[in-house]
């Protein structure tokens, strides 16, 4: 971690901007390390900074007063978050927490909006990014509306497997997914996730290894999810 | 309807653009009337036009193969839809159907993207609009994750009431909301909605009138929803 530099050079959104511009932006950000589990944005807070992830991983979460935690997504190095409040000046729509120790650059709203106006290529990327978030949200609304909790767990394991393929029909998800995290992503409980995972293990779809979860028969798992989703 | 003209002059997104520019845009659109219930966009279709609503009302819907219909939102005069496929060139994320007879202007993707690049004020509005959609989606994900079907119906009646206030604590929703439409918006069935509405009528929150639904005790209804939502 000592080697990480305070530079936005590897932020996807800024790709193609000249070194001079990036240098200037570096100086206009506030730089800060956050520890794992540390809160970065509090929902309903009035801050409007945009955050760039130079190192680490953060989680976008909605908390209900009842204490339920709904994970919207995880973002890692090279990505940004917090654009929405910068764009519409409304309170934050979700909370953000560091999952690992993370180095973030906070850019003031006014600077971010100048960046969009001055560089159509950056604006186009922000638009694409938001379109992607809307598409993911629509899928989640569809899954919540049509799938039972067990099917949603299947769909989430399948999603993670597809991001971690090691062979044609096999994936290795490392580190081992945490039941509570999966529950938070699919709006279910840790207990339900544990039950469904045991069932998947019995049927030979998943196998617990020392460093992670081996997922096999991915084509069959995929068919199982599609059959229920009816899509 | 005969008097409606083929002009984008009243489209919110284009407010402030010069008459010359709007005139030019008018000519670059394909203009078409759609009948009530007519399909405008088919989900997964490869078209990338952006549609402006000059007159009428459309409904954004996801259909599952199982035949379930999930309403994402309704849009009326002055609004646009279909930007997402224009922005990311991916298949349509949802279907769109005319709710009433509607006059639409279809703008080709390339022209729409030039408009965003050439007019930062238009790009800023599109960004705000997408941020709004993401916020609405997050609320729906939260409601689907935490509220039961009956509470979601309460929340939807409350939302519609707030858009149609006639007094401090009273609203009149006209025309009468259709149970199937409410069910589609809150991911529930017509039967459940009918049961919940009867219950609300018994408790004095709603009253069926000839031309619409009278909603009273809105503060109490609101409290009821907030208590369960825990927000």
Contacts between the chains, C-beta under 8 A, distances in Angstrom:
chain1	res1	chain2	res2	distance
A	62	B	138	6.4
A	62	B	141	7.6
A	62	B	142	5.5
A	64	B	142	6.9
A	64	B	146	5.4
A	64	B	229	7.1
A	64	B	230	4.7
A	64	B	231	6.1
A	65	B	230	3.9
A	65	B	231	6.0
A	66	B	146	7.1
A	66	B	230	4.0
A	68	B	145	7.2
A	68	B	146	5.9
A	68	B	230	7.9
A	70	B	141	6.7
A	70	B	142	6.2
A	70	B	145	5.2
A	70	B	146	7.8
A	72	B	138	6.9
A	72	B	141	7.4
A	83	B	131	7.8
A	84	B	131	4.5
A	84	B	134	6.3
A	84	B	135	7.1
A	87	B	124	7.6
A	87	B	127	4.8
A	87	B	128	5.8
A	87	B	131	4.9
A	88	B	128	5.0
A	88	B	131	4.6
A	88	B	132	6.9
A	90	B	131	7.8
A	90	B	135	7.3
A	93	B	134	6.9
A	93	B	135	5.0
A	93	B	138	5.4
A	94	B	138	6.4
A	113	B	124	7.8
A	116	B	120	7.5
A	116	B	123	7.2
A	116	B	124	7.6
A	116	B	127	7.4
A	117	B	120	4.5
A	117	B	123	8.0
A	117	B	124	7.8
A	120	B	116	7.5
A	120	B	117	4.5
A	120	B	123	7.7
A	123	B	116	7.2
A	123	B	117	8.0
A	123	B	120	7.7
A	123	B	123	5.4
A	123	B	127	7.6
A	124	B	87	7.7
A	124	B	113	7.8
A	124	B	116	7.6
A	124	B	117	7.8
A	126	B	127	6.7
A	127	B	87	4.8
A	127	B	116	7.4
A	127	B	123	7.6
A	127	B	126	6.7
A	127	B	127	6.7
A	127	B	130	7.0
A	128	B	87	5.8
A	128	B	88	5.0
A	130	B	127	7.0
A	130	B	130	4.3
A	130	B	131	7.0
A	130	B	134	6.5
A	131	B	83	7.8
A	131	B	84	4.5
A	131	B	87	4.8
A	131	B	88	4.6
A	131	B	90	7.8
A	131	B	130	7.0
A	132	B	88	6.9
A	133	B	134	5.5
A	134	B	84	6.3
A	134	B	93	6.9
A	134	B	130	6.5
A	134	B	133	5.5
A	134	B	134	6.1
A	134	B	137	6.6
A	135	B	84	7.1
A	135	B	90	7.4
A	135	B	93	5.0
A	137	B	134	6.6
A	137	B	137	3.7
A	137	B	138	7.2
A	137	B	141	6.6
A	138	B	62	6.4
A	138	B	72	6.8
A	138	B	93	5.4
A	138	B	94	6.4
A	138	B	137	7.2
A	140	B	141	5.6
A	141	B	62	7.6
A	141	B	70	6.7
A	141	B	72	7.4
A	141	B	137	6.6
A	141	B	140	5.6
A	141	B	141	6.3
A	141	B	144	6.7
A	141	B	187	7.4
A	142	B	62	5.4
A	142	B	64	6.9
A	142	B	70	6.2
A	144	B	141	6.7
A	144	B	144	4.0
A	144	B	145	6.6
A	144	B	187	7.0
A	145	B	68	7.2
A	145	B	70	5.2
A	145	B	144	6.6
A	145	B	187	3.4
A	146	B	64	5.4
A	146	B	66	7.1
A	146	B	68	5.8
A	146	B	70	7.8
A	146	B	187	7.9
A	187	B	141	7.5
A	187	B	144	7.0
A	187	B	145	3.5
A	187	B	146	7.9
A	229	B	64	7.1
A	230	B	64	4.7
A	230	B	65	3.9
A	230	B	66	3.9
A	230	B	68	7.9
A	231	B	64	6.2
A	231	B	65	6.0
